[in-house]
Amino acid sequence: MNDNKTASIEEIRAHFPALNRICNGFPVAYFDGPGGTQVPRSVVEAMNDYLFNHNANSHWAYPSSAETDEIILNSRRAFADFLNCSADEVAFGQNMTSLTFHLARALGRNFTSDDEIIVTELDHHANVDTWRSLEKERGVKIRVVPMDIESGTLEFGELENLLNSKTKLLAIGAASNAIGTMPDVKKACETARANNTLSFVDAVHYAAHSLIDVQDFGCDFLACSAYKFYGPHIGILFGRKEIMETIDFPKLRPAPNNSPERAETGTQSHESIAGAGATVEFLASLSNGETRREKLQNSFAAIHLRKMELFKTLWNNLGEINGVTLFGLNPEARRTPTIAFKVNDFEARTVTEKLAARGVFTSHGDFYASTVVEKLGLQNQGLVRAGIACYTNADEIERLIEGVRSLI
């Protein structure tokens, strides 16, 4: 890598063994990143190293246990830089959904049938049904911020109308995993805080494209998943320490009571935690800077510009194909480089199968953002989704365009 720039696309691609895969004689082009990205070699090596050389349970007085504690702490520190928080505000769990259910159940212990929670129509249901579970468990009332079907954005004016003295929590996504919309999360959290309402941000899709800053967001909680940004299958939960240490988390009596371990139930996947920390290191290694946070900022900024240029090409060319309908905001808007579309009346699964035969891997369905797909009237046909990752190149964009064109 040149000392004065972010790693080139060729240098980045060299880190990903999966890019060597061949399907039906074609090199595979992975556009399925919004459902899970490919993994660089260094992340897998960190997981192997943990299992081969340090594998133990934590908090015991022998070397491999102490090494495990240090690896976990180092991963917390890495995510403290990734999220812009402190290491004792970073909890790990099986995935974002499990962590959110766990947090909802914990917070819900103090909620009553007089209380309200606000969710949105734009969100993945991991940030909707997790909170809706408290309707059944605690009698909490759920309020919903509607989505404007034409623009694919939230009707923000409704948020202020829904907030009241009974509102305990606002749950909002930082980016739609279905159509790429990026709501103004900072404004939403400010509005919630002014109402003495807690805020929870689903940053699973956002984290793959923009560097998170929980201080700037002003949120109380935030969750993301490492496998959406080149890591292993593990979830990460940020929680403000002063709040985390007051929450009545379901836990075993002898388990640690400090933040963040009080939010972590049972023995964790230590190898995944090691891999998640290595994922942050990988992303930081792609640019220069005085600190890890600065390196991350430079990497994300440069790679996002590169991805959006590719996205613009993809959007413009697919939009010119008769029979293709694009959904979401155009490339000039504040959004992620994730495109959702349909091709005539083909079922989305059929489109994905035909593209896969040409070595182009896209996703199909509702992606658990089922409310969005229902509002688009595509619950039977489904959406085709293609996401641009750090390893996507111009040739792969052209192959996707030609693949869609061949279907018409």
PLY file of the C-alpha trace (Angstrom):
ply
format ascii 1.0
element vertex 408
property float x
property float y
property float z
element edge 407
property int vertex1
property int vertex2
end_header
0.00 0.00 0.00
1.22 3.48 -0.89
2.07 5.46 2.28
-0.24 8.31 1.28
-3.44 6.54 0.27
-5.99 3.91 1.13
-5.33 0.41 -0.19
-6.22 -0.09 -3.85
-9.08 -2.37 -4.86
-6.50 -4.95 -6.04
-4.75 -4.86 -2.68
-8.04 -5.23 -0.82
-9.22 -8.15 -2.98
-5.98 -10.03 -2.31
-7.09 -10.44 1.33
-10.22 -12.45 0.43
-9.71 -16.12 -0.57
-13.43 -16.46 -1.38
-12.92 -14.28 -4.46
-11.08 -17.23 -6.06
-14.29 -19.27 -6.20
-15.54 -20.38 -9.64
-19.22 -21.08 -10.40
-20.22 -22.57 -13.79
-16.89 -21.40 -15.18
-17.36 -17.82 -13.93
-15.43 -16.17 -11.08
-17.97 -15.42 -8.38
-19.02 -11.79 -7.89
-20.41 -11.47 -4.36
-23.23 -8.91 -4.17
-24.77 -10.60 -1.12
-22.83 -8.45 1.38
-25.95 -6.94 3.04
-26.74 -10.49 4.18
-23.15 -11.27 5.10
-19.80 -10.32 3.59
-16.80 -12.45 2.76
-13.97 -12.67 5.30
-10.31 -11.67 4.93
-7.58 -14.17 5.67
-6.31 -12.32 8.76
-9.67 -12.67 10.53
-9.76 -16.44 10.07
-6.12 -16.67 11.16
-6.95 -14.82 14.39
-9.75 -17.28 15.10
-7.52 -20.26 14.32
-4.77 -18.86 16.53
-7.17 -18.49 19.45
-8.52 -22.03 19.14
-5.14 -23.63 18.56
-3.06 -21.69 21.08
-5.20 -19.90 23.70
-8.48 -21.82 24.00
-9.81 -21.61 27.58
-12.60 -20.23 29.67
-12.14 -16.81 31.21
-11.13 -15.36 34.58
-9.01 -18.22 35.89
-5.43 -18.16 37.18
-3.56 -20.02 34.46
-1.91 -18.77 31.26
-4.40 -19.68 28.51
-7.29 -18.29 30.59
-5.40 -15.05 31.17
-4.62 -14.92 27.45
-8.32 -15.36 26.70
-9.15 -12.45 29.02
-6.59 -10.28 27.24
-7.88 -11.21 23.77
-11.45 -10.34 24.79
-10.31 -7.05 26.32
-8.34 -6.17 23.20
-11.40 -6.83 21.06
-13.48 -4.58 23.33
-10.83 -1.89 22.89
-10.92 -2.35 19.12
-14.69 -1.88 19.08
-14.39 1.08 21.42
-12.43 2.72 18.59
-14.88 1.41 15.99
-17.90 2.83 17.84
-16.23 5.82 19.57
-17.02 4.70 23.11
-15.14 3.09 26.00
-14.21 -0.59 26.17
-16.47 -1.20 29.17
-19.46 -0.17 27.04
-18.95 -2.98 24.48
-20.80 -6.27 24.99
-20.66 -9.32 22.72
-23.38 -11.84 21.94
-24.50 -14.45 19.45
-25.95 -11.88 17.04
-27.73 -8.53 16.99
-31.17 -10.15 17.28
-30.28 -12.17 20.37
-28.65 -9.16 22.02
-31.69 -6.99 21.28
-34.14 -9.56 22.63
-31.96 -9.79 25.75
-31.87 -6.02 26.20
-35.61 -5.72 25.55
-36.38 -8.36 28.17
-34.09 -6.64 30.66
-35.52 -3.17 30.13
-39.03 -4.61 30.04
-38.76 -5.74 33.63
-39.41 -2.12 34.58
-42.05 -1.41 31.92
-45.81 -1.56 32.48
-48.95 -1.50 30.37
-48.93 2.30 30.71
-45.62 2.55 28.85
-44.96 2.95 25.12
-42.17 2.07 22.67
-41.72 3.59 19.21
-40.50 1.48 16.25
-40.49 2.25 12.51
-41.85 0.70 9.32
-38.46 1.00 7.63
-36.58 -1.30 9.97
-35.40 -4.89 9.86
-37.73 -6.84 12.15
-34.84 -7.56 14.52
-35.44 -3.96 15.61
-39.23 -4.28 15.58
-40.38 -7.70 16.77
-37.79 -7.72 19.56
-39.56 -4.71 21.07
-43.02 -5.92 20.07
-42.37 -8.95 22.28
-42.96 -6.62 25.22
-46.56 -6.17 24.06
-47.16 -9.78 25.03
-44.80 -9.95 27.99
-45.48 -6.59 29.65
-48.53 -5.11 27.92
-46.43 -2.24 26.51
-48.03 -0.24 23.70
-46.11 -0.08 20.42
-46.25 3.08 18.31
-44.98 3.10 14.71
-43.26 5.82 12.66
-44.60 5.33 9.11
-42.54 5.09 5.95
-43.27 7.28 2.93
-43.75 4.74 0.17
-42.75 7.08 -2.67
-39.37 8.15 -1.28
-38.60 5.16 0.92
-37.88 7.48 3.86
-39.38 7.84 7.31
-42.08 10.42 7.96
-40.04 12.19 10.63
-42.80 14.63 11.44
-44.75 11.75 12.94
-42.00 10.98 15.44
-42.60 14.14 17.43
-46.34 13.45 17.35
-45.82 9.95 18.78
-43.44 10.93 21.58
-45.12 11.65 24.90
-44.56 11.22 28.64
-45.27 7.49 28.38
-42.59 6.80 25.74
-39.82 4.70 27.25
-37.76 3.90 24.18
-37.30 4.79 20.51
-35.91 1.98 18.31
-34.64 3.18 14.93
-32.37 1.83 12.20
-29.38 3.82 10.96
-29.80 2.37 7.46
-32.39 0.19 5.75
-30.98 -3.21 4.84
-33.63 -3.50 2.11
-33.47 -0.21 0.19
-30.43 1.59 1.63
-32.19 4.63 3.16
-30.18 6.32 5.94
-32.52 8.19 8.33
-31.27 11.12 10.39
-30.49 9.05 13.47
-28.78 11.94 15.26
-31.92 14.06 14.98
-34.08 11.15 16.13
-31.93 10.49 19.19
-31.85 14.20 20.07
-35.63 14.31 19.84
-35.93 11.23 22.05
-33.48 12.57 24.64
-35.40 15.84 24.87
-38.42 13.74 25.80
-36.44 11.74 28.44
-36.79 8.71 26.17
-34.08 6.08 25.68
-32.82 5.47 22.14
-31.72 2.20 20.52
-30.05 2.21 17.10
-29.84 -0.79 14.78
-26.58 -0.14 12.91
-26.21 -3.59 11.34
-26.46 -2.37 7.73
-24.98 1.06 8.45
-21.77 -0.35 9.98
-20.66 -1.88 6.69
-20.62 1.49 4.93
-20.13 4.35 7.41
-18.02 4.50 10.54
-20.25 4.57 13.62
-19.97 7.39 16.16
-22.23 6.78 19.14
-21.20 10.11 20.66
-22.36 11.96 17.57
-25.55 9.90 17.32
-26.28 10.59 20.99
-27.87 7.15 21.35
-28.13 5.14 24.56
-27.77 1.75 22.88
-26.55 0.55 19.48
-26.13 -2.90 18.00
-24.31 -4.24 14.95
-23.02 -7.56 13.60
-19.41 -8.24 12.61
-20.35 -10.59 9.77
-21.85 -7.64 7.86
-18.43 -5.94 7.73
-15.99 -8.78 6.95
-16.01 -10.50 10.35
-17.34 -13.69 11.96
-20.92 -14.35 13.04
-21.12 -12.39 16.28
-23.11 -9.41 17.51
-21.90 -6.29 19.30
-23.93 -4.14 21.68
-22.98 -0.65 22.80
-24.67 0.58 25.96
-23.89 3.71 27.95
-22.12 2.49 31.05
-24.18 4.56 33.48
-27.33 2.99 32.03
-25.98 -0.55 31.57
-25.09 -0.79 35.25
-28.66 0.00 36.29
-30.41 -2.50 34.00
-31.78 -5.67 35.56
-30.36 -8.08 33.01
-31.46 -11.72 33.28
-28.27 -13.33 34.60
-26.93 -16.01 36.87
-26.24 -14.82 40.42
-22.49 -15.67 40.38
-21.95 -14.06 36.96
-20.09 -10.71 36.77
-22.20 -7.69 37.62
-20.06 -5.02 35.97
-20.57 -3.44 32.56
-20.37 -4.89 29.98
-20.15 -8.48 31.23
-23.47 -8.24 33.06
-25.11 -8.09 29.62
-23.30 -11.22 28.36
-25.13 -14.44 29.21
-23.08 -17.60 29.58
-19.77 -18.48 27.96
-19.15 -16.42 24.84
-17.74 -17.52 21.48
-14.20 -16.46 22.32
-12.89 -17.36 18.88
-15.54 -15.12 17.29
-14.61 -12.28 19.64
-10.98 -12.71 18.58
-12.05 -12.65 14.94
-14.23 -9.58 15.45
-11.31 -7.67 16.94
-9.18 -8.74 13.97
-11.89 -7.42 11.65
-11.51 -3.93 13.10
-7.74 -4.23 12.74
-8.15 -5.27 9.10
-10.33 -2.26 8.31
-7.91 0.06 10.11
-4.97 -1.41 8.19
-6.38 -0.21 4.86
-5.46 3.44 5.53
-2.96 5.44 7.52
-3.51 7.62 10.57
-2.13 8.54 13.97
-4.63 6.38 15.88
-6.74 3.33 15.11
-9.85 5.53 15.07
-8.24 7.89 12.58
-7.19 4.98 10.37
-10.76 3.68 10.46
-12.12 7.11 9.57
-9.77 7.35 6.58
-10.54 3.80 5.41
-14.30 4.21 5.62
-14.27 7.61 3.92
-12.12 6.53 0.98
-13.81 3.17 0.45
-17.30 4.68 0.69
-16.45 7.14 -2.11
-15.19 4.25 -4.23
-18.30 2.18 -3.55
-20.67 5.06 -4.32
-19.01 5.60 -7.71
-19.67 1.95 -8.53
-23.19 2.27 -7.17
-23.90 5.26 -9.39
-22.85 3.24 -12.46
-25.02 0.31 -11.37
-28.06 2.49 -10.59
-27.90 4.46 -13.83
-27.42 1.42 -16.06
-30.05 -0.78 -14.41
-32.46 2.16 -14.51
-32.11 2.34 -18.30
-33.21 -1.27 -18.80
-36.87 -1.59 -19.77
-38.67 -3.81 -17.28
-36.35 -3.05 -14.36
-37.82 -1.07 -11.46
-35.47 0.42 -8.86
-36.53 1.19 -5.29
-35.13 3.72 -2.84
-33.32 7.01 -3.12
-31.00 7.88 -6.01
-27.18 7.83 -5.66
-26.99 11.55 -4.86
-29.01 11.06 -1.66
-27.67 10.04 1.74
-27.86 6.28 1.43
-25.82 3.07 1.31
-24.58 1.46 -1.94
-27.26 -1.23 -1.73
-29.66 -1.52 -4.67
-33.11 -3.13 -4.55
-34.99 -3.85 -7.76
-37.43 -6.07 -9.61
-37.34 -7.37 -13.17
-40.74 -7.37 -14.88
-42.94 -9.89 -13.07
-40.17 -12.40 -12.39
-40.06 -13.70 -8.85
-36.97 -12.34 -7.14
-35.78 -15.89 -6.49
-35.86 -16.64 -10.22
-33.76 -13.57 -10.98
-31.23 -14.55 -8.32
-31.03 -18.11 -9.67
-30.43 -16.93 -13.23
-27.76 -14.44 -12.12
-26.09 -17.09 -9.94
-25.77 -19.32 -13.01
-23.50 -16.58 -14.40
-21.46 -16.41 -11.18
-23.23 -13.26 -9.92
-24.54 -13.78 -6.37
-27.40 -11.50 -5.30
-30.05 -11.89 -2.57
-33.82 -12.22 -2.90
-36.91 -11.93 -0.71
-37.79 -9.48 2.06
-34.52 -9.69 4.06
-36.58 -9.58 7.30
-37.56 -6.02 6.41
-40.95 -7.46 5.57
-42.94 -4.29 6.30
-40.96 -2.40 3.65
-41.58 -5.13 1.06
-45.27 -5.33 1.95
-45.67 -1.57 1.55
-44.03 -1.84 -1.87
-46.63 -4.49 -2.76
-43.94 -7.10 -3.41
-44.61 -9.60 -0.63
-45.23 -12.35 -3.22
-42.62 -11.38 -5.83
-39.93 -10.15 -3.43
-37.01 -7.82 -4.05
-33.68 -8.56 -5.67
-30.89 -6.95 -3.65
-27.28 -6.26 -4.61
-24.82 -4.71 -2.19
-21.44 -3.22 -3.01
-18.62 -4.20 -0.63
-15.03 -3.06 -0.22
-13.92 -5.84 -2.57
-16.42 -5.11 -5.40
-14.78 -3.97 -8.63
-15.97 -2.35 -11.87
-15.88 -5.61 -13.83
-18.29 -7.21 -11.37
-20.65 -4.23 -11.70
-20.66 -4.69 -15.47
-21.33 -8.42 -15.10
-24.35 -7.70 -12.89
-25.72 -5.16 -15.38
-25.24 -7.56 -18.30
-26.78 -10.39 -16.31
-29.94 -8.40 -15.63
-30.05 -7.20 -19.22
-29.94 -10.81 -20.42
-33.16 -11.55 -18.56
-35.23 -9.05 -20.52
0 1
1 2
2 3
3 4
4 5
5 6
6 7
7 8
8 9
9 10
10 11
11 12
12 13
13 14
14 15
15 16
16 17
17 18
18 19
19 20
20 21
21 22
22 23
23 24
24 25
25 26
26 27
27 28
28 29
29 30
30 31
31 32
32 33
33 34
34 35
35 36
36 37
37 38
38 39
39 40
40 41
41 42
42 43
43 44
44 45
45 46
46 47
47 48
48 49
49 50
50 51
51 52
52 53
53 54
54 55
55 56
56 57
57 58
58 59
59 60
60 61
61 62
62 63
63 64
64 65
65 66
66 67
67 68
68 69
69 70
70 71
71 72
72 73
73 74
74 75
75 76
76 77
77 78
78 79
79 80
80 81
81 82
82 83
83 84
84 85
85 86
86 87
87 88
88 89
89 90
90 91
91 92
92 93
93 94
94 95
95 96
96 97
97 98
98 99
99 100
100 101
101 102
102 103
103 104
104 105
105 106
106 107
107 108
108 109
109 110
110 111
111 112
112 113
113 114
114 115
115 116
116 117
117 118
118 119
119 120
120 121
121 122
122 123
123 124
124 125
125 126
126 127
127 128
128 129
129 130
130 131
131 132
132 133
133 134
134 135
135 136
136 137
137 138
138 139
139 140
140 141
141 142
142 143
143 144
144 145
145 146
146 147
147 148
148 149
149 150
150 151
151 152
152 153
153 154
154 155
155 156
156 157
157 158
158 159
159 160
160 161
161 162
162 163
163 164
164 165
165 166
166 167
167 168
168 169
169 170
170 171
171 172
172 173
173 174
174 175
175 176
176 177
177 178
178 179
179 180
180 181
181 182
182 183
183 184
184 185
185 186
186 187
187 188
188 189
189 190
190 191
191 192
192 193
193 194
194 195
195 196
196 197
197 198
198 199
199 200
200 201
201 202
202 203
203 204
204 205
205 206
206 207
207 208
208 209
209 210
210 211
211 212
212 213
213 214
214 215
215 216
216 217
217 218
218 219
219 220
220 221
221 222
222 223
223 224
224 225
225 226
226 227
227 228
228 229
229 230
230 231
231 232
232 233
233 234
234 235
235 236
236 237
237 238
238 239
239 240
240 241
241 242
242 243
243 244
244 245
245 246
246 247
247 248
248 249
249 250
250 251
251 252
252 253
253 254
254 255
255 256
256 257
257 258
258 259
259 260
260 261
261 262
262 263
263 264
264 265
265 266
266 267
267 268
268 269
269 270
270 271
271 272
272 273
273 274
274 275
275 276
276 277
277 278
278 279
279 280
280 281
281 282
282 283
283 284
284 285
285 286
286 287
287 288
288 289
289 290
290 291
291 292
292 293
293 294
294 295
295 296
296 297
297 298
298 299
299 300
300 301
301 302
302 303
303 304
304 305
305 306
306 307
307 308
308 309
309 310
310 311
311 312
312 313
313 314
314 315
315 316
316 317
317 318
318 319
319 320
320 321
321 322
322 323
323 324
324 325
325 326
326 327
327 328
328 329
329 330
330 331
331 332
332 333
333 334
334 335
335 336
336 337
337 338
338 339
339 340
340 341
341 342
342 343
343 344
344 345
345 346
346 347
347 348
348 349
349 350
350 351
351 352
352 353
353 354
354 355
355 356
356 357
357 358
358 359
359 360
360 361
361 362
362 363
363 364
364 365
365 366
366 367
367 368
368 369
369 370
370 371
371 372
372 373
373 374
374 375
375 376
376 377
377 378
378 379
379 380
380 381
381 382
382 383
383 384
384 385
385 386
386 387
387 388
388 389
389 390
390 391
391 392
392 393
393 394
394 395
395 396
396 397
397 398
398 399
399 400
400 401
401 402
402 403
403 404
404 405
405 406
406 407
